[in-house]
């Protein structure tokens, strides 16, 4: 019984959480997922019978303490967040509350239950924000210059994780994931929005016009299946208190993302910029240095960018 592996995933019904659940089931974990009563569950419907859903809320400290006492997890993957950067401009206070108070309540619940699980917290490359050309690729030691309320909230969670490690010896490992995508990615995100629009145009339910935001930005993309493998390895082989970049080490222009998706379709389209998709301030390039993480864990991304984009488009073709 001592060797029983019990995982708790916050945000299990989300894009990354659902992929994390699939991976942990394959690795023989008993999987529990925190979800709010109003959460949509279509991302996990195919594994619903294999996991344990627990109703609760990160902003309700009491429900989290009950959860810890009942589940007693050996591994926690904290993936729940307000994760859409543009939404943090319109609702900054909500973003800060969910992304800072939420993990604080989680850590306190672990302490109250007197548990010592391995805890991975999904921090973000957005924390780096304004990166100077001579600082690329971005190492974990790079200054953090956040450019959005979302990025500020993730910096706070990142440092909160470090503080709880130092103050209470909690086994918290911080991962700064760069852009990750794939099937089930929310349609508000650029590459998923493009894929959905292409699928709708193919079906004839949308005019052949693709609305876009800033196509000049460059992002470091990893397939979500490789990303969750990284999160898992962070707990298996990472050092508590440390922070690790998880990324491909290659920057791809958003324009190239759109071109790649269009290469899998015979549809002829017009590309039109939509002012509502532009951010008040945007990070021009996010290109990560993954060497610290690779050296520590042996992780390497296995899925090509082209396959990720094809799978994303096929996902939307089935959905629309």
C-alpha positions in Angstrom: 0.0 0.0 0.0 2.9 2.3 0.7 3.9 2.3 -3.0 0.4 3.4 -4.1 0.7 6.4 -6.5 -2.1 8.9 -6.1 -2.2 11.9 -8.3 -4.3 15.0 -7.8 -4.7 17.3 -10.9 -6.2 20.7 -10.5 -7.8 21.9 -13.8 -8.3 18.2 -14.9 -11.2 19.2 -17.2 -9.0 21.7 -19.1 -6.8 21.3 -22.1 -3.6 20.3 -20.4 -5.3 18.6 -17.4 -7.1 16.1 -19.6 -3.8 15.1 -21.3 -2.1 14.9 -17.9 -4.8 12.5 -16.7 -4.4 10.3 -19.8 -0.6 10.1 -19.2 -0.9 9.3 -15.5 -3.5 6.5 -16.1 -1.0 4.9 -18.5 1.7 5.1 -15.8 -0.5 3.3 -13.2 -1.6 6.2 -11.1 -4.9 6.5 -9.2 -6.1 9.8 -10.7 -8.2 12.4 -8.8 -9.2 15.7 -10.4 -10.4 18.9 -8.8 -13.2 20.5 -10.7 -15.8 23.2 -10.1 -19.5 22.2 -10.3 -19.9 24.3 -13.5 -16.9 22.8 -15.3 -17.5 21.4 -18.7 -16.2 17.8 -18.9 -16.1 17.0 -22.6 -12.2 16.9 -22.5 -12.3 14.0 -20.1 -15.6 12.2 -21.0 -13.6 9.4 -22.7 -11.7 8.6 -19.4 -14.5 9.6 -17.0 -14.9 6.0 -15.7 -11.2 5.7 -14.9 -10.7 8.8 -12.8 -12.2 10.3 -9.6 -13.6 13.8 -10.0 -13.8 15.8 -6.8 -15.9 19.0 -6.6 -14.1 21.9 -5.1 -12.8 25.4 -5.8 -9.3 26.8 -5.4 -10.7 29.9 -3.9 -12.6 27.9 -1.2 -9.9 27.0 1.3 -12.2 24.7 3.3 -13.1 22.5 0.3 -9.4 22.1 -0.5 -8.6 21.0 3.0 -11.4 18.4 2.9 -10.0 17.2 -0.4 -6.5 16.8 0.9 -7.7 14.8 3.9 -9.8 12.5 1.7 -7.5 12.0 -1.3 -4.0 12.2 0.4 -2.2 12.6 -2.9 1.4 11.5 -3.4 1.7 13.8 -6.5 0.0 17.1 -7.2 -0.1 18.7 -10.7 -1.3 22.3 -10.3 -2.6 23.1 -13.8 -5.7 25.1 -13.0 -5.5 28.8 -13.9 -7.0 31.7 -15.8 -4.6 31.1 -18.6 -5.8 33.3 -21.5 -3.5 36.3 -21.6 -5.9 38.8 -23.3 -8.6 38.0 -20.7 -6.2 39.2 -18.0 -6.4 42.7 -19.5 -10.2 42.8 -19.2 -10.3 41.0 -15.9 -7.0 41.6 -14.1 -8.3 41.2 -10.6 -10.0 37.9 -11.4 -6.8 36.6 -13.0 -4.7 37.7 -10.0 -7.1 36.1 -7.5 -7.4 32.7 -9.3 -3.7 32.5 -10.2 -2.2 33.6 -6.8 -4.8 33.0 -4.1 -5.6 29.6 -5.6 -2.2 28.0 -5.3 -1.7 29.7 -1.9 -4.9 27.9 -0.7 -3.6 24.7 -2.2 -0.3 24.9 -0.4 -2.0 25.7 2.9 -4.4 22.7 2.4 -1.4 20.4 2.0 0.2 21.8 5.2 -3.1 21.5 7.1 -3.3 17.8 6.1 0.3 17.3 7.1 1.1 15.7 3.8 4.4 15.8 1.8 3.5 15.2 -1.8 5.6 16.1 -4.8 4.0 19.3 -6.3 4.4 20.6 -9.8 3.2 24.1 -10.4 2.7 25.2 -14.0 4.4 28.5 -14.3 4.8 30.3 -17.6 7.3 31.6 -20.2 5.1 34.8 -20.2 6.9 35.6 -16.9 10.0 36.6 -18.8 8.0 39.2 -20.8 10.3 41.9 -22.2 13.3 39.9 -23.3 16.3 41.7 -24.9 17.8 40.3 -28.1 21.1 39.4 -26.4 19.2 37.3 -23.8 18.0 34.7 -26.3 17.5 31.8 -25.9 15.9 32.5 -22.5 17.5 30.8 -19.5 15.8 30.3 -16.1 18.2 32.9 -14.7 16.9 35.6 -17.0 15.2 38.7 -15.4 11.4 38.5 -15.2 9.8 41.6 -16.8 6.1 40.6 -17.1 4.0 42.4 -19.7 0.5 41.4 -18.8 -1.6 40.9 -15.6 -1.5 37.2 -16.4 2.3 37.2 -16.5 2.4 39.1 -13.2 0.1 36.5 -11.6 2.4 33.7 -12.8 5.5 35.4 -11.4 3.7 35.7 -8.0 2.7 32.0 -8.1 6.3 31.0 -9.1 7.8 32.9 -6.2 5.1 31.6 -3.8 6.2 28.1 -4.7 9.8 29.0 -3.9 8.8 30.6 -0.7 6.8 27.6 0.5 9.7 25.3 -0.4 12.1 27.5 1.7 9.8 28.2 4.6 8.1 24.8 5.0 10.3 22.4 3.1 7.4 21.6 0.7 8.5 19.6 -2.3 7.5 22.1 -4.9 9.0 22.1 -8.4 8.3 25.0 -10.7 8.0 24.5 -14.5 8.0 27.4 -16.9 6.2 25.9 -19.9 6.6 27.8 -23.2 3.7 27.6 -25.7 2.1 24.2 -25.9 -0.7 23.1 -28.1 -2.6 20.2 -29.7 -6.0 18.6 -29.7 -8.5 20.2 -27.2 -6.7 23.5 -27.2 -9.2 26.3 -26.5 -10.4 28.2 -29.5 -9.4 31.6 -28.1 -5.7 30.7 -28.6 -4.2 31.8 -32.0 -3.3 28.4 -33.5 -6.5 26.8 -32.3 -8.6 29.7 -33.6 -6.9 29.4 -37.0 -7.5 25.6 -37.1 -11.2 26.1 -36.2 -11.7 28.7 -38.8 -10.1 26.5 -41.5 -12.4 23.6 -40.5 -15.5 25.9 -40.6 -14.5 27.2 -44.1 -14.0 23.6 -45.3 -17.5 22.7 -44.1 -18.9 25.8 -45.8 -20.2 27.3 -42.6 -17.9 30.3 -42.7 -16.8 32.6 -45.5 -13.2 32.0 -46.7 -11.7 34.7 -44.5 -9.4 34.0 -41.6 -9.3 36.6 -38.9 -5.9 37.0 -37.2 -4.1 39.0 -34.6 -0.3 39.8 -34.5 1.3 37.4 -37.0 4.8 38.8 -36.4 5.2 37.4 -32.9 7.5 34.3 -32.5 6.7 31.5 -30.1 8.4 28.3 -28.9 5.9 25.5 -29.5 5.8 22.1 -27.9 3.1 19.4 -28.4 0.9 19.1 -25.2 1.7 15.4 -25.0 5.4 16.2 -24.8 4.7 18.9 -22.3 2.8 16.7 -19.8 5.5 14.1 -20.1 7.8 17.0 -19.1 5.6 17.8 -16.1 5.7 14.2 -15.0 9.5 14.0 -15.3 9.8 17.2 -13.4 8.4 15.4 -10.3 10.2 12.1 -11.0 13.7 13.6 -11.6 13.6 17.3 -10.8 14.9 18.9 -7.7 12.4 20.5 -5.3 12.8 24.3 -5.1 14.2 24.4 -8.6 12.7 26.0 -11.7 12.9 24.5 -15.2 12.1 25.8 -18.7 10.1 23.2 -20.7 10.3 24.1 -24.4 11.4 23.0 -27.8 14.2 25.5 -28.2 12.9 26.7 -31.6 10.9 29.9 -32.2 8.2 29.8 -34.9 6.5 32.9 -36.3 2.7 33.0 -35.8 2.5 33.6 -39.6 4.3 30.2 -40.1 1.8 28.5 -37.8 -1.0 29.7 -40.0 0.8 28.7 -43.2 1.5 25.2 -41.8 -2.2 24.7 -40.9 -3.3 25.9 -44.4 -0.8 23.5 -46.0 -3.1 20.6 -44.7 -6.1 22.1 -46.5 -7.1 22.7 -50.1 -9.1 25.7 -49.1 -8.2 29.1 -50.6 -8.6 31.9 -48.0 -8.1 35.6 -47.4 -6.2 36.6 -44.2 -7.6 39.7 -42.5 -6.3 41.3 -39.3 -8.9 41.8 -36.5 -8.1 44.7 -34.2 -9.9 42.9 -31.3 -7.2 40.2 -31.5 -4.4 42.6 -30.8 -2.9 42.9 -27.3 -2.1 46.3 -25.5 1.5 45.0 -25.3 2.8 41.8 -26.8 6.0 39.8 -26.2 7.7 39.9 -29.6 9.6 36.6 -29.2 9.6 33.7 -26.7 12.5 31.3 -27.3 13.5 29.1 -24.5 16.7 27.3 -23.4 15.7 23.8 -22.2 19.2 22.6 -21.4 18.9 22.7 -17.6 15.7 20.5 -17.8 17.1 18.1 -20.4 20.3 17.6 -18.4 18.3 17.0 -15.2 15.6 14.7 -16.6 16.6 13.4 -20.0 13.4 14.8 -21.5 13.2 15.5 -25.2 10.2 16.6 -27.3 9.2 13.7 -29.6 6.3 15.1 -31.6 7.0 17.3 -34.7 5.5 20.7 -35.0 3.8 19.6 -38.3 2.2 16.6 -36.6 0.9 18.8 -33.8 -0.7 21.2 -36.2 -2.2 18.3 -38.3 -3.7 16.8 -35.1 -5.1 20.1 -34.0 -6.8 20.7 -37.4 -8.2 17.2 -37.4 -9.5 17.8 -33.9 -11.5 20.8 -35.1 -12.6 19.0 -38.3 -14.3 16.4 -36.0 -15.7 19.1 -33.8 -17.3 21.6 -36.2 
